[in-house]
Amino acid sequence: MRVRFAPSPTGYLHVGGARTALFNWLLARKHGGAFILRIEDTDRERSRPEHVEAILEGLSWLGLDWDEGPHFQGEGVGRHRDDAMALLEAGHAYRDFTPPGELDEARQSAIKAGSGSVARLPRSLAHRISAREREERAARGEPHAIRFLVPDGRTEWEDMVHGPTSFDNGEIEDLVILRSDGTPTYNLAVVSDDASMAVSHVIRGDDHISNTPKQILLYEAMSKAVPLFGHVPLILGPDGKRLSKRHGATAVEAYGAEGILPEAMVNFLALLGWSPGTDQELFTLDELMQAFSMERVLKKGSVFDTDKLHWLNGQYLSRIPAADLVESVERTARAAAGDRPLVDLSQEAAERMVEALKPRSRTLSEMADQAVVFMERDPIYEEQALQKVWYKDPEAVAERLQGIRQVVGESEWTAEALEGSLRSAAEAMGIGAGKLFQPLRLALTGRSATPGIFDVLLILGRERSMDRLDKAIPMVMERARVVSDS
């Protein structure tokens, strides 16, 4: 088995291309085949080196290594031309000197008249002059295209996804295989390259299905072995239309920058258009390789569900040891904080922080945003939380915070001891524990929603916790004074 992934370097590696690459890679790995990477760079005006680099980096980020390549389609232009001339000499192609404007005008006239085969118009126009005259004009260097002579009949194949598929050849225009400037067209280049690389299975998106009969006819005319074809369903946006930039579709690596793990993205992509036939949703790469088959690729498009991607990512995050995430979380937190100064946490505090944040985070970015609270020198208070938690009764809150400071300052610094001290203090004050925990949470973090209060205290440590309380108490007392004076 020899499969290939052949992206065009006219843009970055997007989710549709990544899913196609993954399906090819899984099939090759499952059957001990070769996964070939070919960059189809014949569109010189739109191809960019930075896009090539982004494609390679995107595949590497996903963990999809290739066995051969990257090959570049542009390197095979000489072979493409030779194949076109061989088709011409064998009578499977012809020279077409018809000006593009005349061809367009004739096509529009035929459509309006509703008669004749529009698909065969190029042939009828080109054959107004004899084969001998066409050769003489070519010898004089007159610009012209070379068209493939589509035979009569039907082109049929057994699609690995859709089953028996066929096209009426009469509906296929005699396709240009060599442009007037001597450059090969897509269909000829692809067939020439796939034949040269002995590609045995072509797995690509449904949007290519109309190219398949043309390519099969070219294989047969060139006396080359026809590969097996499988056309996977398109990825759809929430509105049921093809996923595009208007849906927020972005380059694969950009999801990594947003905090998506490559393992989660691979798992997610595999389930876009493929069903394992069970309720299992979380797969290791080895499990995907064992389970994957073209027989279970769906015929209909699948919707790109960002919530599902984030859920999967959260599942993967929860399984990673906190120690393995500390470096990534701290690095991302520093990037998110910008110019705000952050402190360095001890390894123990950092691991406790990550462990506390894992159940509350679906992406590394979400975790890093919450981590900033523990790493910043002074908390930034949420205005809404201030109004709700502190400022409804600032005098009572100030008194409670002072009591909290005394209790935690004298407590042993363990979760059990701190919990016992604070609950005893709440009981002594005749209030519920929440009446202490919420004002304390805001004093320590500036937020109303955080991990458990005892995790917060242990992550910050005694010195930083006391310092934040010392800064919070005067704020509340000043508010109480203002309220009293008014």
Contacts in CASP RR format, 6 or more apart in sequence:
PFRMAT RR
TARGET T0000
AUTHOR 0000-0000-0000
METHOD contacts of the structure
MODEL  1
MRVRFAPSPTGYLHVGGARTALFNWLLARKHGGAFILRIEDTDRERSRPE
HVEAILEGLSWLGLDWDEGPHFQGEGVGRHRDDAMALLEAGHAYRDFTPP
GELDEARQSAIKAGSGSVARLPRSLAHRISAREREERAARGEPHAIRFLV
PDGRTEWEDMVHGPTSFDNGEIEDLVILRSDGTPTYNLAVVSDDASMAVS
HVIRGDDHISNTPKQILLYEAMSKAVPLFGHVPLILGPDGKRLSKRHGAT
AVEAYGAEGILPEAMVNFLALLGWSPGTDQELFTLDELMQAFSMERVLKK
GSVFDTDKLHWLNGQYLSRIPAADLVESVERTARAAAGDRPLVDLSQEAA
ERMVEALKPRSRTLSEMADQAVVFMERDPIYEEQALQKVWYKDPEAVAER
LQGIRQVVGESEWTAEALEGSLRSAAEAMGIGAGKLFQPLRLALTGRSAT
PGIFDVLLILGRERSMDRLDKAIPMVMERARVVSDS
1 27 0 8 1.000
1 28 0 8 1.000
1 31 0 8 1.000
1 32 0 8 1.000
1 33 0 8 1.000
1 34 0 8 1.000
1 200 0 8 1.000
1 201 0 8 1.000
2 28 0 8 1.000
2 33 0 8 1.000
2 34 0 8 1.000
2 36 0 8 1.000
2 197 0 8 1.000
2 198 0 8 1.000
2 199 0 8 1.000
2 200 0 8 1.000
2 201 0 8 1.000
3 24 0 8 1.000
3 25 0 8 1.000
3 27 0 8 1.000
3 28 0 8 1.000
3 33 0 8 1.000
3 34 0 8 1.000
3 35 0 8 1.000
3 36 0 8 1.000
3 199 0 8 1.000
3 200 0 8 1.000
3 201 0 8 1.000
3 202 0 8 1.000
3 203 0 8 1.000
4 24 0 8 1.000
4 35 0 8 1.000
4 36 0 8 1.000
4 37 0 8 1.000
4 38 0 8 1.000
4 194 0 8 1.000
4 197 0 8 1.000
4 199 0 8 1.000
4 202 0 8 1.000
5 17 0 8 1.000
5 20 0 8 1.000
5 21 0 8 1.000
5 24 0 8 1.000
5 25 0 8 1.000
5 35 0 8 1.000
5 36 0 8 1.000
5 37 0 8 1.000
5 38 0 8 1.000
5 59 0 8 1.000
5 66 0 8 1.000
6 37 0 8 1.000
6 38 0 8 1.000
6 39 0 8 1.000
6 40 0 8 1.000
6 73 0 8 1.000
6 190 0 8 1.000
6 193 0 8 1.000
7 13 0 8 1.000
7 17 0 8 1.000
7 21 0 8 1.000
7 39 0 8 1.000
7 40 0 8 1.000
7 55 0 8 1.000
8 39 0 8 1.000
8 40 0 8 1.000
8 41 0 8 1.000
8 43 0 8 1.000
8 46 0 8 1.000
8 47 0 8 1.000
9 39 0 8 1.000
9 40 0 8 1.000
9 41 0 8 1.000
9 47 0 8 1.000
9 48 0 8 1.000
9 49 0 8 1.000
9 51 0 8 1.000
9 52 0 8 1.000
9 55 0 8 1.000
10 43 0 8 1.000
10 46 0 8 1.000
10 47 0 8 1.000
10 48 0 8 1.000
10 51 0 8 1.000
11 48 0 8 1.000
11 51 0 8 1.000
11 54 0 8 1.000
12 51 0 8 1.000
12 54 0 8 1.000
12 55 0 8 1.000
12 251 0 8 1.000
12 252 0 8 1.000
12 253 0 8 1.000
13 21 0 8 1.000
13 54 0 8 1.000
13 55 0 8 1.000
13 58 0 8 1.000
13 59 0 8 1.000
13 251 0 8 1.000
13 252 0 8 1.000
13 253 0 8 1.000
14 249 0 8 1.000
14 250 0 8 1.000
14 251 0 8 1.000
14 252 0 8 1.000
15 235 0 8 1.000
15 243 0 8 1.000
15 249 0 8 1.000
15 252 0 8 1.000
15 269 0 8 1.000
15 272 0 8 1.000
15 304 0 8 1.000
16 235 0 8 1.000
16 243 0 8 1.000
18 58 0 8 1.000
18 59 0 8 1.000
18 62 0 8 1.000
18 252 0 8 1.000
18 265 0 8 1.000
18 269 0 8 1.000
19 232 0 8 1.000
19 235 0 8 1.000
19 269 0 8 1.000
19 272 0 8 1.000
19 273 0 8 1.000
20 203 0 8 1.000
20 204 0 8 1.000
20 205 0 8 1.000
20 232 0 8 1.000
21 59 0 8 1.000
21 62 0 8 1.000
21 64 0 8 1.000
22 62 0 8 1.000
22 64 0 8 1.000
22 266 0 8 1.000
22 269 0 8 1.000
22 270 0 8 1.000
23 203 0 8 1.000
23 232 0 8 1.000
23 274 0 8 1.000
23 292 0 8 1.000
23 294 0 8 1.000
23 297 0 8 1.000
24 35 0 8 1.000
24 201 0 8 1.000
24 203 0 8 1.000
25 35 0 8 1.000
25 64 0 8 1.000
26 270 0 8 1.000
26 288 0 8 1.000
26 289 0 8 1.000
26 292 0 8 1.000
27 201 0 8 1.000
27 203 0 8 1.000
27 292 0 8 1.000
27 294 0 8 1.000
28 34 0 8 1.000
28 35 0 8 1.000
28 67 0 8 1.000
29 35 0 8 1.000
29 289 0 8 1.000
30 289 0 8 1.000
30 290 0 8 1.000
30 292 0 8 1.000
30 293 0 8 1.000
33 67 0 8 1.000
34 67 0 8 1.000
34 68 0 8 1.000
35 64 0 8 1.000
35 65 0 8 1.000
35 66 0 8 1.000
35 67 0 8 1.000
35 68 0 8 1.000
36 66 0 8 1.000
36 67 0 8 1.000
36 68 0 8 1.000
36 69 0 8 1.000
36 71 0 8 1.000
36 197 0 8 1.000
36 199 0 8 1.000
37 59 0 8 1.000
37 66 0 8 1.000
37 68 0 8 1.000
37 69 0 8 1.000
37 70 0 8 1.000
37 71 0 8 1.000
38 69 0 8 1.000
38 70 0 8 1.000
38 71 0 8 1.000
38 72 0 8 1.000
38 73 0 8 1.000
38 193 0 8 1.000
38 197 0 8 1.000
39 52 0 8 1.000
39 55 0 8 1.000
39 70 0 8 1.000
39 71 0 8 1.000
39 72 0 8 1.000
39 73 0 8 1.000
40 73 0 8 1.000
40 186 0 8 1.000
40 189 0 8 1.000
40 190 0 8 1.000
41 47 0 8 1.000
41 52 0 8 1.000
41 72 0 8 1.000
41 73 0 8 1.000
41 74 0 8 1.000
42 73 0 8 1.000
42 74 0 8 1.000
42 77 0 8 1.000
42 183 0 8 1.000
42 184 0 8 1.000
42 186 0 8 1.000
42 189 0 8 1.000
52 70 0 8 1.000
54 251 0 8 1.000
54 253 0 8 1.000
56 70 0 8 1.000
57 253 0 8 1.000
58 251 0 8 1.000
58 252 0 8 1.000
58 253 0 8 1.000
59 65 0 8 1.000
59 66 0 8 1.000
61 252 0 8 1.000
61 253 0 8 1.000
61 256 0 8 1.000
61 262 0 8 1.000
62 252 0 8 1.000
62 262 0 8 1.000
62 265 0 8 1.000
62 266 0 8 1.000
63 262 0 8 1.000
63 266 0 8 1.000
63 285 0 8 1.000
68 197 0 8 1.000
71 193 0 8 1.000
71 197 0 8 1.000
73 189 0 8 1.000
73 193 0 8 1.000
76 189 0 8 1.000
76 192 0 8 1.000
76 193 0 8 1.000
77 183 0 8 1.000
77 184 0 8 1.000
77 189 0 8 1.000
79 192 0 8 1.000
79 196 0 8 1.000
80 178 0 8 1.000
80 184 0 8 1.000
80 188 0 8 1.000
80 189 0 8 1.000
80 192 0 8 1.000
81 178 0 8 1.000
81 182 0 8 1.000
81 184 0 8 1.000
83 188 0 8 1.000
83 191 0 8 1.000
83 192 0 8 1.000
83 222 0 8 1.000
84 93 0 8 1.000
84 146 0 8 1.000
84 177 0 8 1.000
84 178 0 8 1.000
84 184 0 8 1.000
84 188 0 8 1.000
85 146 0 8 1.000
86 222 0 8 1.000
87 93 0 8 1.000
87 146 0 8 1.000
87 148 0 8 1.000
87 177 0 8 1.000
87 218 0 8 1.000
87 221 0 8 1.000
87 222 0 8 1.000
88 94 0 8 1.000
88 95 0 8 1.000
88 146 0 8 1.000
90 221 0 8 1.000
91 149 0 8 1.000
92 148 0 8 1.000
92 149 0 8 1.000
92 221 0 8 1.000
93 146 0 8 1.000
93 147 0 8 1.000
93 148 0 8 1.000
93 149 0 8 1.000
93 177 0 8 1.000
94 123 0 8 1.000
94 126 0 8 1.000
94 127 0 8 1.000
94 131 0 8 1.000
94 134 0 8 1.000
94 146 0 8 1.000
94 147 0 8 1.000
94 149 0 8 1.000
94 174 0 8 1.000
95 126 0 8 1.000
95 134 0 8 1.000
95 135 0 8 1.000
95 137 0 8 1.000
95 138 0 8 1.000
95 144 0 8 1.000
95 145 0 8 1.000
95 146 0 8 1.000
95 147 0 8 1.000
96 122 0 8 1.000
96 125 0 8 1.000
96 126 0 8 1.000
96 144 0 8 1.000
96 145 0 8 1.000
96 146 0 8 1.000
96 147 0 8 1.000
96 174 0 8 1.000
96 176 0 8 1.000
97 126 0 8 1.000
97 129 0 8 1.000
97 134 0 8 1.000
97 137 0 8 1.000
97 142 0 8 1.000
97 144 0 8 1.000
98 122 0 8 1.000
98 125 0 8 1.000
98 126 0 8 1.000
102 125 0 8 1.000
103 121 0 8 1.000
103 122 0 8 1.000
103 125 0 8 1.000
106 121 0 8 1.000
106 125 0 8 1.000
107 118 0 8 1.000
107 121 0 8 1.000
110 116 0 8 1.000
110 118 0 8 1.000
110 121 0 8 1.000
111 118 0 8 1.000
117 170 0 8 1.000
118 173 0 8 1.000
119 150 0 8 1.000
119 170 0 8 1.000
119 171 0 8 1.000
119 172 0 8 1.000
119 173 0 8 1.000
119 174 0 8 1.000
120 170 0 8 1.000
120 173 0 8 1.000
120 174 0 8 1.000
121 173 0 8 1.000
122 147 0 8 1.000
122 173 0 8 1.000
122 174 0 8 1.000
123 147 0 8 1.000
123 149 0 8 1.000
123 174 0 8 1.000
126 134 0 8 1.000
126 147 0 8 1.000
129 137 0 8 1.000
134 144 0 8 1.000
137 144 0 8 1.000
138 144 0 8 1.000
143 180 0 8 1.000
143 181 0 8 1.000
144 180 0 8 1.000
145 176 0 8 1.000
145 178 0 8 1.000
145 179 0 8 1.000
145 180 0 8 1.000
146 176 0 8 1.000
146 177 0 8 1.000
146 178 0 8 1.000
147 174 0 8 1.000
147 175 0 8 1.000
147 176 0 8 1.000
147 177 0 8 1.000
148 174 0 8 1.000
148 175 0 8 1.000
148 176 0 8 1.000
148 177 0 8 1.000
148 188 0 8 1.000
148 214 0 8 1.000
148 217 0 8 1.000
148 218 0 8 1.000
148 221 0 8 1.000
149 174 0 8 1.000
150 169 0 8 1.000
150 170 0 8 1.000
150 172 0 8 1.000
150 173 0 8 1.000
150 174 0 8 1.000
150 175 0 8 1.000
150 214 0 8 1.000
150 217 0 8 1.000
151 169 0 8 1.000
151 217 0 8 1.000
152 169 0 8 1.000
152 170 0 8 1.000
153 168 0 8 1.000
153 169 0 8 1.000
153 170 0 8 1.000
154 166 0 8 1.000
154 167 0 8 1.000
154 168 0 8 1.000
154 169 0 8 1.000
155 166 0 8 1.000
155 167 0 8 1.000
155 169 0 8 1.000
155 172 0 8 1.000
155 213 0 8 1.000
155 216 0 8 1.000
155 217 0 8 1.000
156 164 0 8 1.000
156 165 0 8 1.000
156 166 0 8 1.000
157 165 0 8 1.000
157 166 0 8 1.000
157 212 0 8 1.000
157 213 0 8 1.000
157 216 0 8 1.000
157 226 0 8 1.000
157 229 0 8 1.000
158 164 0 8 1.000
158 165 0 8 1.000
158 228 0 8 1.000
159 165 0 8 1.000
159 209 0 8 1.000
159 229 0 8 1.000
159 230 0 8 1.000
159 231 0 8 1.000
160 201 0 8 1.000
160 203 0 8 1.000
160 228 0 8 1.000
160 229 0 8 1.000
160 230 0 8 1.000
160 294 0 8 1.000
160 295 0 8 1.000
160 297 0 8 1.000
161 230 0 8 1.000
161 231 0 8 1.000
161 232 0 8 1.000
161 233 0 8 1.000
161 294 0 8 1.000
161 297 0 8 1.000
161 299 0 8 1.000
162 209 0 8 1.000
162 230 0 8 1.000
162 231 0 8 1.000
162 299 0 8 1.000
165 209 0 8 1.000
165 212 0 8 1.000
166 213 0 8 1.000
167 210 0 8 1.000
167 213 0 8 1.000
169 213 0 8 1.000
169 217 0 8 1.000
172 213 0 8 1.000
172 214 0 8 1.000
172 217 0 8 1.000
175 185 0 8 1.000
175 187 0 8 1.000
175 214 0 8 1.000
176 185 0 8 1.000
177 184 0 8 1.000
177 185 0 8 1.000
177 187 0 8 1.000
177 188 0 8 1.000
177 218 0 8 1.000
178 184 0 8 1.000
178 185 0 8 1.000
178 188 0 8 1.000
179 185 0 8 1.000
184 192 0 8 1.000
186 211 0 8 1.000
187 211 0 8 1.000
187 214 0 8 1.000
187 215 0 8 1.000
187 218 0 8 1.000
188 218 0 8 1.000
190 211 0 8 1.000
190 215 0 8 1.000
191 215 0 8 1.000
191 218 0 8 1.000
191 219 0 8 1.000
191 222 0 8 1.000
191 224 0 8 1.000
194 202 0 8 1.000
194 227 0 8 1.000
195 219 0 8 1.000
195 222 0 8 1.000
195 224 0 8 1.000
195 225 0 8 1.000
199 227 0 8 1.000
200 227 0 8 1.000
200 228 0 8 1.000
201 227 0 8 1.000
201 228 0 8 1.000
201 229 0 8 1.000
201 230 0 8 1.000
202 227 0 8 1.000
202 228 0 8 1.000
202 229 0 8 1.000
202 230 0 8 1.000
203 229 0 8 1.000
203 230 0 8 1.000
203 232 0 8 1.000
203 294 0 8 1.000
204 230 0 8 1.000
204 231 0 8 1.000
204 232 0 8 1.000
205 231 0 8 1.000
205 232 0 8 1.000
205 233 0 8 1.000
205 234 0 8 1.000
206 231 0 8 1.000
206 232 0 8 1.000
206 233 0 8 1.000
206 234 0 8 1.000
206 301 0 8 1.000
207 234 0 8 1.000
208 231 0 8 1.000
209 231 0 8 1.000
212 229 0 8 1.000
212 231 0 8 1.000
216 226 0 8 1.000
219 225 0 8 1.000
219 226 0 8 1.000
219 227 0 8 1.000
220 226 0 8 1.000
230 294 0 8 1.000
230 297 0 8 1.000
232 273 0 8 1.000
232 297 0 8 1.000
233 273 0 8 1.000
233 297 0 8 1.000
233 298 0 8 1.000
233 299 0 8 1.000
233 300 0 8 1.000
233 301 0 8 1.000
233 302 0 8 1.000
234 242 0 8 1.000
234 243 0 8 1.000
234 301 0 8 1.000
235 242 0 8 1.000
235 243 0 8 1.000
235 272 0 8 1.000
235 273 0 8 1.000
235 301 0 8 1.000
235 302 0 8 1.000
235 303 0 8 1.000
235 304 0 8 1.000
236 242 0 8 1.000
236 243 0 8 1.000
236 301 0 8 1.000
236 302 0 8 1.000
236 303 0 8 1.000
236 304 0 8 1.000
237 243 0 8 1.000
237 244 0 8 1.000
237 247 0 8 1.000
237 303 0 8 1.000
237 304 0 8 1.000
238 247 0 8 1.000
238 303 0 8 1.000
238 304 0 8 1.000
238 305 0 8 1.000
239 247 0 8 1.000
240 303 0 8 1.000
243 249 0 8 1.000
243 304 0 8 1.000
247 304 0 8 1.000
249 304 0 8 1.000
252 265 0 8 1.000
255 265 0 8 1.000
255 309 0 8 1.000
256 262 0 8 1.000
256 265 0 8 1.000
256 364 0 8 1.000
258 363 0 8 1.000
258 365 0 8 1.000
259 313 0 8 1.000
259 332 0 8 1.000
259 363 0 8 1.000
259 364 0 8 1.000
259 365 0 8 1.000
259 366 0 8 1.000
260 309 0 8 1.000
260 310 0 8 1.000
260 313 0 8 1.000
260 363 0 8 1.000
260 364 0 8 1.000
261 313 0 8 1.000
261 316 0 8 1.000
261 317 0 8 1.000
261 364 0 8 1.000
263 284 0 8 1.000
263 285 0 8 1.000
263 316 0 8 1.000
264 309 0 8 1.000
264 312 0 8 1.000
264 313 0 8 1.000
264 314 0 8 1.000
264 315 0 8 1.000
264 316 0 8 1.000
265 309 0 8 1.000
265 313 0 8 1.000
266 285 0 8 1.000
266 288 0 8 1.000
267 281 0 8 1.000
267 282 0 8 1.000
267 283 0 8 1.000
267 288 0 8 1.000
267 312 0 8 1.000
267 316 0 8 1.000
268 308 0 8 1.000
268 309 0 8 1.000
268 312 0 8 1.000
270 283 0 8 1.000
270 288 0 8 1.000
270 292 0 8 1.000
271 281 0 8 1.000
271 302 0 8 1.000
272 302 0 8 1.000
272 304 0 8 1.000
273 297 0 8 1.000
273 298 0 8 1.000
273 301 0 8 1.000
273 302 0 8 1.000
274 292 0 8 1.000
274 296 0 8 1.000
274 297 0 8 1.000
274 298 0 8 1.000
275 296 0 8 1.000
275 298 0 8 1.000
276 283 0 8 1.000
276 291 0 8 1.000
276 296 0 8 1.000
277 296 0 8 1.000
281 312 0 8 1.000
282 312 0 8 1.000
282 315 0 8 1.000
282 316 0 8 1.000
283 291 0 8 1.000
310 362 0 8 1.000
310 363 0 8 1.000
311 362 0 8 1.000
313 362 0 8 1.000
313 363 0 8 1.000
314 361 0 8 1.000
314 362 0 8 1.000
314 363 0 8 1.000
317 325 0 8 1.000
317 358 0 8 1.000
317 361 0 8 1.000
317 362 0 8 1.000
317 363 0 8 1.000
317 364 0 8 1.000
317 367 0 8 1.000
318 358 0 8 1.000
318 359 0 8 1.000
322 351 0 8 1.000
322 352 0 8 1.000
322 354 0 8 1.000
322 355 0 8 1.000
322 358 0 8 1.000
323 347 0 8 1.000
323 351 0 8 1.000
325 354 0 8 1.000
325 358 0 8 1.000
325 364 0 8 1.000
325 367 0 8 1.000
326 347 0 8 1.000
326 350 0 8 1.000
326 351 0 8 1.000
326 354 0 8 1.000
328 364 0 8 1.000
329 350 0 8 1.000
329 353 0 8 1.000
329 354 0 8 1.000
329 357 0 8 1.000
329 364 0 8 1.000
329 367 0 8 1.000
329 368 0 8 1.000
329 371 0 8 1.000
330 345 0 8 1.000
330 350 0 8 1.000
330 371 0 8 1.000
330 375 0 8 1.000
332 364 0 8 1.000
332 365 0 8 1.000
332 367 0 8 1.000
332 368 0 8 1.000
332 371 0 8 1.000
333 342 0 8 1.000
333 368 0 8 1.000
333 369 0 8 1.000
333 371 0 8 1.000
333 372 0 8 1.000
333 375 0 8 1.000
334 342 0 8 1.000
334 375 0 8 1.000
335 368 0 8 1.000
336 365 0 8 1.000
336 368 0 8 1.000
336 369 0 8 1.000
336 372 0 8 1.000
337 372 0 8 1.000
337 375 0 8 1.000
337 376 0 8 1.000
340 372 0 8 1.000
340 376 0 8 1.000
341 376 0 8 1.000
341 377 0 8 1.000
342 372 0 8 1.000
342 375 0 8 1.000
342 376 0 8 1.000
342 377 0 8 1.000
343 375 0 8 1.000
343 376 0 8 1.000
343 377 0 8 1.000
343 464 0 8 1.000
345 353 0 8 1.000
345 374 0 8 1.000
345 375 0 8 1.000
345 459 0 8 1.000
349 374 0 8 1.000
349 458 0 8 1.000
349 459 0 8 1.000
349 460 0 8 1.000
349 461 0 8 1.000
352 455 0 8 1.000
352 458 0 8 1.000
352 459 0 8 1.000
353 371 0 8 1.000
353 374 0 8 1.000
353 455 0 8 1.000
353 459 0 8 1.000
354 367 0 8 1.000
354 371 0 8 1.000
356 451 0 8 1.000
356 452 0 8 1.000
356 455 0 8 1.000
356 459 0 8 1.000
357 367 0 8 1.000
357 370 0 8 1.000
357 371 0 8 1.000
357 451 0 8 1.000
358 367 0 8 1.000
360 366 0 8 1.000
360 367 0 8 1.000
360 370 0 8 1.000
360 451 0 8 1.000
361 367 0 8 1.000
361 370 0 8 1.000
370 450 0 8 1.000
373 379 0 8 1.000
373 445 0 8 1.000
373 446 0 8 1.000
373 447 0 8 1.000
373 450 0 8 1.000
374 445 0 8 1.000
374 456 0 8 1.000
374 459 0 8 1.000
374 460 0 8 1.000
378 468 0 8 1.000
378 471 0 8 1.000
379 443 0 8 1.000
379 444 0 8 1.000
379 445 0 8 1.000
379 446 0 8 1.000
379 447 0 8 1.000
379 468 0 8 1.000
380 446 0 8 1.000
381 442 0 8 1.000
381 446 0 8 1.000
382 442 0 8 1.000
382 446 0 8 1.000
382 447 0 8 1.000
382 448 0 8 1.000
384 448 0 8 1.000
385 442 0 8 1.000
385 446 0 8 1.000
385 447 0 8 1.000
385 448 0 8 1.000
386 442 0 8 1.000
388 448 0 8 1.000
389 397 0 8 1.000
389 438 0 8 1.000
389 439 0 8 1.000
389 442 0 8 1.000
389 448 0 8 1.000
390 397 0 8 1.000
390 439 0 8 1.000
390 442 0 8 1.000
390 475 0 8 1.000
390 476 0 8 1.000
390 479 0 8 1.000
391 479 0 8 1.000
394 476 0 8 1.000
394 477 0 8 1.000
394 479 0 8 1.000
394 480 0 8 1.000
394 483 0 8 1.000
395 480 0 8 1.000
395 483 0 8 1.000
395 484 0 8 1.000
397 439 0 8 1.000
397 476 0 8 1.000
397 480 0 8 1.000
398 473 0 8 1.000
398 476 0 8 1.000
398 477 0 8 1.000
398 480 0 8 1.000
400 429 0 8 1.000
400 431 0 8 1.000
400 435 0 8 1.000
400 436 0 8 1.000
400 439 0 8 1.000
401 439 0 8 1.000
401 440 0 8 1.000
401 443 0 8 1.000
401 469 0 8 1.000
401 472 0 8 1.000
401 473 0 8 1.000
401 476 0 8 1.000
402 473 0 8 1.000
403 425 0 8 1.000
404 422 0 8 1.000
404 425 0 8 1.000
404 436 0 8 1.000
404 439 0 8 1.000
404 440 0 8 1.000
404 469 0 8 1.000
405 466 0 8 1.000
405 469 0 8 1.000
405 470 0 8 1.000
405 473 0 8 1.000
407 421 0 8 1.000
407 422 0 8 1.000
407 424 0 8 1.000
407 425 0 8 1.000
408 418 0 8 1.000
408 421 0 8 1.000
408 422 0 8 1.000
408 457 0 8 1.000
408 462 0 8 1.000
408 465 0 8 1.000
408 466 0 8 1.000
408 469 0 8 1.000
409 462 0 8 1.000
409 466 0 8 1.000
410 421 0 8 1.000
411 417 0 8 1.000
411 418 0 8 1.000
411 421 0 8 1.000
412 418 0 8 1.000
413 457 0 8 1.000
413 458 0 8 1.000
413 461 0 8 1.000
413 462 0 8 1.000
414 458 0 8 1.000
415 454 0 8 1.000
415 455 0 8 1.000
415 457 0 8 1.000
415 458 0 8 1.000
418 454 0 8 1.000
418 457 0 8 1.000
418 458 0 8 1.000
419 454 0 8 1.000
422 433 0 8 1.000
422 436 0 8 1.000
422 437 0 8 1.000
422 440 0 8 1.000
422 453 0 8 1.000
423 433 0 8 1.000
425 436 0 8 1.000
426 432 0 8 1.000
426 433 0 8 1.000
426 434 0 8 1.000
426 435 0 8 1.000
426 436 0 8 1.000
429 435 0 8 1.000
429 436 0 8 1.000
437 453 0 8 1.000
438 448 0 8 1.000
440 453 0 8 1.000
440 469 0 8 1.000
441 447 0 8 1.000
441 448 0 8 1.000
441 450 0 8 1.000
441 453 0 8 1.000
441 456 0 8 1.000
442 448 0 8 1.000
442 472 0 8 1.000
443 468 0 8 1.000
443 469 0 8 1.000
443 472 0 8 1.000
443 473 0 8 1.000
444 453 0 8 1.000
444 456 0 8 1.000
444 457 0 8 1.000
444 460 0 8 1.000
444 465 0 8 1.000
444 468 0 8 1.000
444 469 0 8 1.000
445 456 0 8 1.000
450 456 0 8 1.000
451 459 0 8 1.000
457 465 0 8 1.000
460 468 0 8 1.000
END
